Amino acid sequence: MFLADGHFFVDRRYLKEPTISYLLIRYKEIMSEIFDHVHSKERDPELDYEHMFSILAEAHQIYTELERRNLVGRYGKTHKGKTIYLAHSSRLFA
């Protein structure tokens, strides 16, 4: 990151965590762009490599973030350590 061109530090105050909905929308946009790009008849091979590498890296990052959130939702605790007690009765009410 420190040796690569095109990277900048951005203060966290200006960022917000993306929603799952936004992540899914962006992931679908990337997959659509990849499909359109691969099936295009007019392509520059050098641009193809750089562009495809960039958007595939973004797609991978989105996918891993969605999986992380899924696992935290299934097996993790809430941030404040709260627990939920669920109770049920086998007796049916009429």
C-alpha atoms as a printed R data frame, in Angstrom:
   type eleno elety resid chain resno       x       y       z
1  ATOM     1    CA   MET     A     1   0.000   0.000   0.000
2  ATOM     2    CA   PHE     A     2   2.771   2.479   0.860
3  ATOM     3    CA   LEU     A     3   4.784   1.650  -2.249
4  ATOM     4    CA   ALA     A     4   1.925   1.572  -4.769
5  ATOM     5    CA   ASP     A     5   0.715   4.549  -6.758
6  ATOM     6    CA   GLY     A     6  -2.878   5.672  -6.443
7  ATOM     7    CA   HIS     A     7  -3.366   5.054  -2.719
8  ATOM     8    CA   PHE     A     8  -4.387   7.812  -0.357
9  ATOM     9    CA   PHE     A     9  -5.177   8.019   3.337
10 ATOM    10    CA   VAL     A    10  -8.743   9.071   4.107
11 ATOM    11    CA   ASP     A    11  -9.842  10.072   7.584
12 ATOM    12    CA   ARG     A    12 -12.337   7.563   8.994
13 ATOM    13    CA   ARG     A    13 -14.716  10.416   9.838
14 ATOM    14    CA   TYR     A    14 -15.536  10.638   6.142
15 ATOM    15    CA   LEU     A    15 -16.351   6.953   5.760
16 ATOM    16    CA   LYS     A    16 -19.310   4.841   6.772
17 ATOM    17    CA   GLU     A    17 -19.706   1.089   6.739
18 ATOM    18    CA   PRO     A    18 -21.586  -0.139   3.663
19 ATOM    19    CA   THR     A    19 -24.875  -1.930   4.127
20 ATOM    20    CA   ILE     A    20 -25.381  -5.515   2.987
21 ATOM    21    CA   SER     A    21 -27.786  -4.228   0.353
22 ATOM    22    CA   TYR     A    22 -25.150  -1.882  -1.075
23 ATOM    23    CA   LEU     A    23 -22.522  -4.646  -1.063
24 ATOM    24    CA   LEU     A    24 -24.827  -6.991  -2.974
25 ATOM    25    CA   ILE     A    25 -25.708  -4.296  -5.511
26 ATOM    26    CA   ARG     A    26 -22.037  -3.475  -6.097
27 ATOM    27    CA   TYR     A    27 -21.124  -7.174  -6.380
28 ATOM    28    CA   LYS     A    28 -23.795  -7.653  -9.054
29 ATOM    29    CA   GLU     A    29 -22.553  -4.544 -10.908
30 ATOM    30    CA   ILE     A    30 -19.019  -5.933 -10.946
31 ATOM    31    CA   MET     A    31 -20.142  -9.349 -12.184
32 ATOM    32    CA   SER     A    32 -22.186  -7.686 -14.932
33 ATOM    33    CA   GLU     A    33 -19.209  -5.524 -15.930
34 ATOM    34    CA   ILE     A    34 -16.934  -8.571 -16.060
35 ATOM    35    CA   PHE     A    35 -19.436 -10.457 -18.216
36 ATOM    36    CA   ASP     A    36 -19.864  -7.503 -20.594
37 ATOM    37    CA   HIS     A    37 -16.113  -6.911 -20.751
38 ATOM    38    CA   VAL     A    38 -15.254 -10.526 -21.511
39 ATOM    39    CA   HIS     A    39 -17.871 -10.750 -24.252
40 ATOM    40    CA   SER     A    40 -16.927  -7.434 -25.877
41 ATOM    41    CA   LYS     A    41 -15.376  -7.702 -29.333
42 ATOM    42    CA   GLU     A    42 -13.227  -4.579 -29.006
43 ATOM    43    CA   ARG     A    43 -10.755  -5.056 -26.151
44 ATOM    44    CA   ASP     A    44  -7.288  -3.769 -25.352
45 ATOM    45    CA   PRO     A    45  -5.357  -6.698 -23.787
46 ATOM    46    CA   GLU     A    46  -3.263  -4.419 -21.545
47 ATOM    47    CA   LEU     A    47  -6.334  -2.575 -20.284
48 ATOM    48    CA   ASP     A    48  -8.146  -5.874 -19.869
49 ATOM    49    CA   TYR     A    49  -5.579  -7.214 -17.430
50 ATOM    50    CA   GLU     A    50  -5.345  -4.092 -15.269
51 ATOM    51    CA   HIS     A    51  -9.063  -3.418 -15.214
52 ATOM    52    CA   MET     A    52 -10.102  -7.019 -14.645
53 ATOM    53    CA   PHE     A    53  -7.535  -7.447 -11.867
54 ATOM    54    CA   SER     A    54  -8.845  -4.337 -10.144
55 ATOM    55    CA   ILE     A    55 -12.536  -5.201 -10.249
56 ATOM    56    CA   LEU     A    56 -11.952  -8.871  -9.419
57 ATOM    57    CA   ALA     A    57 -10.011  -7.769  -6.326
58 ATOM    58    CA   GLU     A    58 -12.943  -5.551  -5.341
59 ATOM    59    CA   ALA     A    59 -15.397  -8.406  -5.929
60 ATOM    60    CA   HIS     A    60 -13.299 -10.693  -3.740
61 ATOM    61    CA   GLN     A    61 -13.200  -8.103  -0.963
62 ATOM    62    CA   ILE     A    62 -16.986  -7.670  -1.109
63 ATOM    63    CA   TYR     A    63 -17.538 -11.432  -1.065
64 ATOM    64    CA   THR     A    64 -15.300 -11.948   1.976
65 ATOM    65    CA   GLU     A    65 -17.013  -9.068   3.813
66 ATOM    66    CA   LEU     A    66 -20.430 -10.603   3.135
67 ATOM    67    CA   GLU     A    67 -19.186 -13.971   4.399
68 ATOM    68    CA   ARG     A    68 -17.675 -12.363   7.510
69 ATOM    69    CA   ARG     A    69 -20.981 -10.666   8.302
70 ATOM    70    CA   ASN     A    70 -22.825 -13.920   7.723
71 ATOM    71    CA   LEU     A    71 -20.593 -15.793  10.177
72 ATOM    72    CA   VAL     A    72 -20.797 -13.044  12.791
73 ATOM    73    CA   GLY     A    73 -24.581 -13.046  12.417
74 ATOM    74    CA   ARG     A    74 -24.795 -16.785  12.880
75 ATOM    75    CA   TYR     A    75 -22.174 -17.443  15.521
76 ATOM    76    CA   GLY     A    76 -20.992 -14.128  16.925
77 ATOM    77    CA   LYS     A    77 -22.209 -12.039  19.806
78 ATOM    78    CA   THR     A    78 -23.602  -8.566  19.627
79 ATOM    79    CA   HIS     A    79 -21.154  -5.725  20.142
80 ATOM    80    CA   LYS     A    80 -22.501  -5.015  23.608
81 ATOM    81    CA   GLY     A    81 -22.408  -8.655  24.708
82 ATOM    82    CA   LYS     A    82 -26.176  -8.937  24.940
83 ATOM    83    CA   THR     A    83 -27.786 -12.354  24.916
84 ATOM    84    CA   ILE     A    84 -31.261 -13.309  23.828
85 ATOM    85    CA   TYR     A    85 -33.427 -15.822  25.650
86 ATOM    86    CA   LEU     A    86 -36.004 -17.620  23.532
87 ATOM    87    CA   ALA     A    87 -38.635 -19.753  25.194
88 ATOM    88    CA   HIS     A    88 -41.447 -21.806  23.764
89 ATOM    89    CA   SER     A    89 -44.135 -24.080  24.999
90 ATOM    90    CA   SER     A    90 -45.111 -27.372  23.466
91 ATOM    91    CA   ARG     A    91 -48.663 -26.784  24.684
92 ATOM    92    CA   LEU     A    92 -50.990 -25.455  22.003
93 ATOM    93    CA   PHE     A    93 -53.322 -22.613  22.902
94 ATOM    94    CA   ALA     A    94 -56.885 -22.760  21.641
